[in-house]
Amino acid sequence: MTEGPHAQVGDVIVVHGHRLGESSRSGEILEVLGTAEHEHYRVRWEDGHESVFTPGSDAVIRHVEPSEEDEPVLIHEP
């Protein structure tokens, strides 16, 4: 995983806790909304709920590199 400012579908967003003892939360980006200057995302959070999220300074985007396991397997049947 790499980190960077612009997200793509499938990337993970991590939001760090705001207060001492508050845990971080993370979710998968399902859709990128808005423009490059004002991106926001439809996110499926760890607990299963979905929301539209506008990231702040406490959010980090982790780019998920595709692996060979993610490639679709095509089966040819005669």
Summary of the structure (lengths in Angstrom):
residues: 78
radius of gyration: 15.3
end to end distance: 39.5
largest distance: 61.4
contacts: 153
relative contact order: 0.30
helix: 8%
strand: 38%
